[in-house]
Each structure stands twice: as structure tokens, then as C-alpha cells.
Amino acid sequence: MTPKTIWITGAGKGLGRALALELSARGYRIAASARTEADLVTLAAEAKALGGVIKPYGLDVTDKQGVDRVMTQIVRDIGVPDLVVLNAGTHSEVTATHFDLAEFSRVIDTNIMGTANCLAVLLPAMIARKSGRIALMASVAGYRGLPTASAYSASKAAIIALGEALKPELEPHNVDLTLINPGFVDTPLTKRNKFPMPFLMQPDRAAKIMADGLEAGKFEIVFPWQMKMLMKLLGVLPYPLFFAITRRLVR
């Protein structure tokens, strides 16, 4: 992969911000979008201090008209991006005893429909150009349903299935697709968690792994490796063994 221009959504904080800085430092021109424009201002300044270029675009991916507007601006400014990382997402604890429908809807709307809103404008542009790569930010939490994460696990399982469905359909058009499945990374979202997070990784290290995987053209980028092995194992366990483990998480 030799992209010149990259668009990253949800780039104001956490993984998206770290990845934007990492790719900018590698010489790519970055279009960065996020809901909080103040975060984008500091991101652009930080990249400039490191010798990179990041152009900010305020955007809430759940706003379809906003997505259309920003895509038009990006195409006008830098052309159709060679690589787009659909990273924007959120997490909220939703449990059986506190099944908050508003929070469930917010997670699903941001993580699934926000991604779909972006795909709706990206796919026609890349297919028409017959080139490009789209990276979908999923999670190892999408491999199996995890306690306290009914909304988040459901949304990330949907993103994994979405990527698996789209990849063979896009290949005849010379458009490629990557799934990114992180474990626990020290970000503002994970700081909300009230449980131990094994193999917690720092954002800069995670960004290097993601950037390397994208440059190598991988279909799936999973990290850290310990979490990958653990979740892949859970993914093949029969239900009696799987629930024996997850019941302990509830306790």
C-alpha cells in the first residue's frame, strides 16, 4: 500500500489520535475528523511540531448530512483519500439489570450507523476510481458477547461481519478492506471501565502496530497478541465452557 492521503474519523482522542500522529510522522497527509473541534486544533498543532500535516474537519459520524459535507470538503482539499480509517466509536456499560435503551441506541448508532454513513459516500467514490483501502475499527470484544458490554460487543460483532461481507465484493473493483481488532488500550474510553483490563497497551505502541499492519495490507490487525490468543480461544469454546468463564466475570 502506498497511500498519499488518509482520512481518520474519531481522531480527536485515543486510538484515532495516536494513529493520526503516527501516520503523519511517516509522511502521509492526514484528514482528521472528530466531534470536538478543540481536540482537532491541538492535534494539528502537535503534528506540525513533529513535522507532519494534519488537516482538521469537525464531524459527528451519526450525522449523515455532515458526513456528506466533510467528504465533499476532503475531496476538494486533497482528493478522494487513498486510505480511510473508520475509527469513530463509543462504549457504554449496558447490563441486564440496567438495560438503558438510550445508551444502547447511542452505542449502536455511533459504532454501526456512523460507520455505514461513511461507507455510503466512500464506496461509490473508491469503486469509481478503482482504488483505495478502507479500515474498519472493530474490537476483540466482537468475537464473543462479554458481560457488561452487550451493546459494545454487539456493535463490534456487526462491524466484523460487515468487513467480512464487503471484502470479496470490493476486490473486483481494486478496493481493499482491513479489520482492526484492538484489545485493551489506555484511552479515555477504557478509563471508564470498572474491571481489570489484562494486557493493557499504550496508544503510541498500538498506533505503530496499526500503521505497520495497514502498510503491509493486512486484512485483520489484532493486538496485543496475548489478548488475540485469549479471545480467539474463547471464540471456539463450546457454550458450557464459555459461560463457565463469563459467569466469573459477572461475579
C-alpha positions as CSV (number, residue, x, y, z in Angstrom):
1,M,0.0,0.0,0.0
2,T,1.4,3.4,-1.0
3,P,-1.3,5.9,0.0
4,K,-0.6,9.6,-0.1
5,T,-3.7,10.8,1.7
6,I,-5.5,9.3,4.7
7,W,-8.8,10.2,6.4
8,I,-9.2,9.1,10.0
9,T,-12.6,9.5,11.8
10,G,-12.7,9.8,15.6
11,A,-9.2,11.3,15.6
12,G,-9.6,13.7,18.4
13,K,-8.7,11.3,21.2
14,G,-7.4,7.8,22.0
15,L,-6.5,5.4,19.2
16,G,-7.6,7.6,16.4
17,R,-5.4,10.5,17.6
18,A,-2.4,8.3,18.2
19,L,-2.8,6.7,14.7
20,A,-3.1,10.1,13.1
21,L,0.1,11.3,14.7
22,E,1.9,8.1,13.8
23,L,0.9,8.2,10.1
24,S,1.6,11.9,9.9
25,A,5.1,11.3,11.2
26,R,5.5,8.7,8.5
27,G,4.9,11.3,5.8
28,Y,1.2,10.9,5.0
29,R,-1.2,13.8,4.6
30,I,-3.9,13.3,7.1
31,A,-7.5,14.5,7.1
32,A,-8.7,14.1,10.7
33,S,-12.3,14.4,11.8
34,A,-13.9,14.3,15.3
35,R,-16.9,15.8,17.1
36,T,-14.8,18.0,19.4
37,E,-13.1,20.6,17.2
38,A,-10.8,21.8,20.0
39,D,-9.2,18.3,20.0
40,L,-8.5,18.7,16.3
41,V,-6.9,22.0,16.8
42,T,-4.4,20.6,19.3
43,L,-3.9,17.5,17.1
44,A,-3.0,19.6,14.1
45,A,-0.6,21.7,16.2
46,E,1.1,18.6,17.7
47,A,1.6,17.1,14.2
48,K,3.0,20.3,12.9
49,A,5.5,20.5,15.8
50,L,6.6,17.0,14.7
51,G,6.9,17.9,11.1
52,G,3.7,16.4,9.9
53,V,0.5,17.7,8.3
54,I,-3.0,17.1,9.7
55,K,-6.0,19.0,8.3
56,P,-8.9,19.1,10.8
57,Y,-12.6,18.6,10.0
58,G,-15.3,18.8,12.6
59,L,-17.7,15.8,12.2
60,D,-20.3,13.7,14.1
61,V,-20.4,10.5,12.1
62,T,-24.1,9.9,13.1
63,D,-25.0,13.0,11.1
64,K,-25.3,11.7,7.5
65,Q,-25.5,15.2,6.0
66,G,-22.4,16.1,8.0
67,V,-20.6,13.1,6.6
68,D,-21.5,14.1,3.1
69,R,-20.4,17.6,3.7
70,V,-17.0,16.6,5.1
71,M,-16.4,14.1,2.3
72,T,-17.0,16.9,-0.2
73,Q,-14.6,19.1,1.6
74,I,-11.9,16.4,1.8
75,V,-12.2,15.6,-1.9
76,R,-12.0,19.3,-2.7
77,D,-8.9,19.8,-0.4
78,I,-6.9,16.6,-1.1
79,G,-8.9,14.4,-3.4
80,V,-10.5,11.0,-2.7
81,P,-8.4,9.6,0.2
82,D,-6.3,6.6,-0.6
83,L,-7.0,5.1,2.8
84,V,-9.8,5.8,5.2
85,V,-9.8,4.5,8.8
86,L,-13.3,4.5,10.2
87,N,-12.3,4.7,13.8
88,A,-15.1,6.8,15.4
89,G,-16.9,4.9,18.0
90,T,-18.1,4.8,21.6
91,H,-18.7,2.4,24.6
92,S,-21.2,2.4,27.4
93,E,-21.8,-0.3,30.0
94,V,-25.2,-1.8,29.4
95,T,-26.3,-4.8,31.6
96,A,-29.4,-6.9,32.1
97,T,-30.2,-5.2,35.4
98,H,-29.6,-1.7,33.9
99,F,-30.7,-2.0,30.3
100,D,-30.6,1.6,29.3
101,L,-32.2,1.8,25.9
102,A,-30.9,5.3,25.2
103,E,-27.3,4.2,25.9
104,F,-27.8,1.0,23.9
105,S,-29.1,3.1,20.9
106,R,-26.3,5.6,21.2
107,V,-23.6,2.9,21.0
108,I,-25.3,1.1,18.1
109,D,-25.9,4.4,16.2
110,T,-22.4,5.6,16.6
111,N,-20.5,2.4,16.0
112,I,-22.6,0.8,13.3
113,M,-24.7,3.5,11.6
114,G,-21.8,6.0,11.9
115,T,-19.6,3.6,10.0
116,A,-22.4,2.9,7.5
117,N,-22.9,6.7,6.9
118,C,-19.2,7.0,6.0
119,L,-19.3,3.8,3.8
120,A,-22.2,5.2,1.9
121,V,-20.1,8.1,0.5
122,L,-16.8,6.3,0.4
123,L,-17.7,3.1,-1.5
124,P,-19.0,4.8,-4.7
125,A,-16.0,7.1,-4.8
126,M,-13.4,4.4,-4.4
127,I,-15.2,2.0,-6.7
128,A,-15.5,4.6,-9.4
129,R,-11.8,5.4,-9.0
130,K,-10.9,1.7,-8.8
131,S,-8.5,2.0,-5.9
132,G,-8.4,2.6,-2.2
133,R,-8.5,0.9,1.2
134,I,-11.0,1.2,4.0
135,A,-10.1,0.1,7.5
136,L,-13.0,-0.7,9.9
137,M,-12.3,-0.3,13.7
138,A,-13.9,-3.3,15.4
139,S,-12.6,-5.0,18.6
140,V,-11.7,-8.4,20.1
141,A,-15.0,-7.8,22.1
142,G,-16.7,-8.6,18.8
143,Y,-15.5,-12.2,18.8
144,R,-17.9,-13.2,21.7
145,G,-20.5,-11.5,23.8
146,L,-19.0,-10.2,27.0
147,P,-20.8,-9.3,30.3
148,T,-21.5,-5.6,30.8
149,A,-20.7,-5.0,27.1
150,S,-23.9,-6.2,25.4
151,A,-24.2,-3.0,23.3
152,Y,-20.5,-2.7,22.5
153,S,-19.9,-6.4,21.8
154,A,-23.0,-6.5,19.5
155,S,-21.8,-3.4,17.6
156,K,-18.3,-4.7,17.1
157,A,-19.5,-8.1,16.1
158,A,-21.6,-6.3,13.4
159,I,-18.5,-4.4,12.2
160,I,-16.5,-7.7,11.9
161,A,-19.4,-9.3,9.9
162,L,-19.7,-6.1,7.8
163,G,-16.0,-6.3,6.9
164,E,-16.1,-10.0,6.1
165,A,-19.1,-9.4,3.8
166,L,-17.7,-6.4,1.9
167,K,-14.1,-7.6,1.3
168,P,-14.8,-10.1,-1.5
169,E,-17.3,-7.8,-3.1
170,L,-14.8,-4.9,-3.2
171,E,-11.9,-7.0,-4.6
172,P,-13.1,-6.9,-8.2
173,H,-13.1,-3.1,-8.0
174,N,-9.5,-3.0,-6.7
175,V,-10.7,-1.6,-3.4
176,D,-9.3,-3.4,-0.3
177,L,-10.6,-3.7,3.3
178,T,-8.9,-4.1,6.7
179,L,-10.4,-5.0,10.0
180,I,-8.7,-3.6,13.2
181,N,-9.5,-5.6,16.3
182,P,-7.8,-4.0,19.4
183,G,-7.7,-5.4,22.9
184,F,-7.5,-3.0,25.8
185,V,-5.7,0.2,25.0
186,D,-5.2,3.1,27.6
187,T,-7.7,5.6,26.2
188,P,-10.4,7.9,27.6
189,L,-13.0,5.2,26.8
190,T,-11.2,2.4,28.6
191,K,-10.6,4.6,31.6
192,R,-14.3,4.3,32.3
193,N,-14.0,0.5,32.8
194,K,-14.5,-0.7,36.4
195,F,-12.8,-4.0,35.9
196,P,-9.2,-5.2,35.4
197,M,-8.0,-4.9,31.8
198,P,-5.4,-7.6,31.0
199,F,-2.5,-6.8,28.7
200,L,-3.4,-3.0,28.6
201,M,-1.4,-1.3,25.9
202,Q,-0.3,2.3,25.5
203,P,-1.8,4.2,22.5
204,D,1.5,5.0,20.8
205,R,2.5,1.3,20.7
206,A,-0.9,0.4,19.4
207,A,-0.6,3.1,16.7
208,K,2.7,1.7,15.5
209,I,1.1,-1.8,15.2
210,M,-1.9,-0.4,13.3
211,A,0.3,1.7,10.9
212,D,2.6,-1.3,10.2
213,G,-0.4,-3.6,9.5
214,L,-2.0,-1.0,7.2
215,E,1.2,-0.5,5.3
216,A,1.5,-4.3,4.9
217,G,-2.0,-4.6,3.6
218,K,-3.3,-7.0,6.2
219,F,-6.9,-8.0,6.3
220,E,-7.0,-8.3,10.1
221,I,-4.9,-6.3,12.6
222,V,-5.2,-7.7,16.1
223,F,-3.3,-6.6,19.3
224,P,-1.9,-7.2,21.8
225,W,-1.0,-10.8,20.8
226,Q,-1.9,-12.1,24.3
227,M,-5.4,-10.7,24.0
228,K,-5.7,-12.1,20.5
229,M,-4.9,-15.6,21.7
230,L,-7.2,-15.4,24.6
231,M,-10.2,-14.1,22.6
232,K,-9.6,-16.5,19.7
233,L,-9.7,-19.3,22.3
234,L,-12.9,-18.0,23.7
235,G,-14.3,-17.9,20.2
236,V,-14.0,-21.6,19.7
237,L,-15.0,-22.8,23.2
238,P,-18.4,-24.6,23.4
239,Y,-21.1,-22.7,25.3
240,P,-20.9,-24.6,28.6
241,L,-17.1,-23.8,28.9
242,F,-17.6,-20.2,27.6
243,F,-20.4,-19.4,30.1
244,A,-18.4,-21.0,32.9
245,I,-15.7,-18.3,32.3
246,T,-18.0,-15.4,31.7
247,R,-20.1,-16.1,34.8
248,R,-17.0,-15.4,36.8
249,L,-16.7,-12.0,35.2
250,V,-20.3,-11.2,36.4
251,R,-19.4,-12.1,39.9
